[in-house]
Amino acid sequence: MATTTPAEPAALEPVPATANGGTMRAALSRFWQRHPLLYSQLRGFGVVAVICTAVSMLIFAALRHPMGTQWANAISLVLCSVLNTELNRRISFGVHGMHLWWRDQRRGLWVMLLALAMTSGSLWLLHEVSPKASIVSELVVITLGNVASAVMRFVLLRYWIFRRLRRPVPAPA
């Protein structure tokens, strides 16, 4: 089946509690042992975020001078949104195949609008405060905007775009 839930990863090793911060680590370890699928999805989401952020920054840097910062930002986010949704389908949520691919991509583009609003607004604010901001400053602002929108992106991916994976799959008759 094209949209099967990924196999549960092996349980994490428990972390023994120690006097300095060990209690928190032990509690986190117990939490991740109770939620291995969430752990796997977050780990995959982090890998995808690093890849897509690097690609987005390269596209932005290449398009910045010929198109301006706002257009370079918008184009890089749209292109990377398709890549991001596809990588998250495969790596974070274990969806392989083309079943519901167009729907997932459409919804991924809606989610991208959140990041676009945050990064465009951040760039606008940066240029209001510092009209001659360097490309390094722009890249930092865009990255911070993307990090801020990443939390909402994960929640929307998990509970809206790929919510079908949370329903139990009926056993074949």
N, C-alpha and C positions, 0 to 999 in steps of 0.2 A: 504494500500500500504506500502511496506517495507521501502521506502525511502522518507517519507513525511517530509516536513519542520515542525519543532516544532512550536507549537502555540505561538503567540506573547505574551511575558510576560506583566503583567500590567504595566502601565506607572509609572515612578518613581516620587516621590514627589519632587516638585521644592524646591531648596535651596534659601532662600532669600539672596540678596546681602548685605554684610556688608563692612565696611571701610577696614578691614585688611584681604585681601585675599578672601573676599566674592564674588568679581566679577569673579574670576577664578572658584570658586565652582559653581556659577550660570551658567557660560558658560559650564562647564563640565556637569552640570545637564541637561541643554538644549540639549547638544550633545547626552547624553545617552537617553533622551526622544525621540529624533529623530531616534535613532538607538538601539531600545530595543533588537533586535535579536543579534547584535554584542555584546552588554552588556552581554546578557545571555551566548553567546558562550565563551566570555573571562572569565566570572565567572566560567563556567564549566571547561574550559581549566586550570584555576588556581587550582581548586580542584584536577583535574587529575594529574597535574604537581607535587603537593605536595605528593600525594599517590605514584606515580611512582618513584619520587626521593627517597622517604624513602625505597621502595622495592629495588630499584637499589643499594642503599648504603648498605643495608643488604646483598644482594647477593655478591657485591664487597668485603665487609669485610670478608665474609665466604670463598671466593675463592682466596683471595689475597695471603695467604701463600702457599697453595698447587700449585697454577698455575702461580703466578707472577702478577704484577699489570696490564700489558697490556692485558693479557688473561682474567683476572677477570673483567676488564673494558668492554672488547668486549662481553663476555658472558652475563654480567648483562645488557648491553644495548640491545642486541638482544632479550633477554627474556622480558625485560621491554617494548621494542618497540611493541611487540604483545599486551601486556596488555594496553599500552598507546593508541594504535590505537583503540582497542575495547572500552575502557572507553570513549575516545573522540567521537567515533561513537554514543554512547548511551547518555552520559551526555552533551557534548558540542554541538553536531550537531543533536541530537534526532533521530538517525537512529537505528531502531530496526529490527530484522529479519536478515536473512542470505543473502538477495539479494546483490550481489556485494561484499560479505565479503572477498573473496580471493583477489579480485582486490584491495580493500582498504588495506588489510594487506600487499600485495606486495609493494604497493606504500608507506605504512608506513615504511617498511624496507628500502626503498631508502632514505626516509627522515632521518631515523636513522643513515645512513652513515655520514650525516653532523655532528651529535652529536658525533659519533665515531671519526671522524677526529679531531674535536675540543678537545675532552677530551683526546684522545691518544696523540695528539700534546702537550697538556698542561702537561700531565704526563711526557712525554719525556723531556720537558723543565724543569719541576720541578726537575727531577732526574739529569739533566745536571748541574743545579745550586746547588742542595742539594742532593747528592747521597744517604744520609742516612735519607731521609725525613720520618717523622712519618706517620702513617696511618691517623691521623687527618689532616695533611697537604695534603695528597693525596685525602681525601674525600672533603676537601674544594676546591681543584683545580678541581676535577671532577664536583662538584656541580656548581662552577662558569662557567665551560665549558658548562654544561647542561643549565644553565640559559641563557647564551649567545646564544645558539642554539635554545632556546625555542621560541624566536620571529620569527625566520625563520620557525620553525616547525608549529606555528600557521598559518602563512601566507600560507604555502604550504598545510596544512590541509584544510584551508578555500577555497583557490582559485584553488587547483589542485585536491586533493583527494575527497573533498566533494563539488566540484563546481556544481555538478548536482543538489544540493539542492537550488542553487541560481536561477535556471530557474523556471519560473512559471509552476505549475502543471496544465495541462488542465483539465477542468471540465468534469466529466463523461457524455457521451451522453445519 
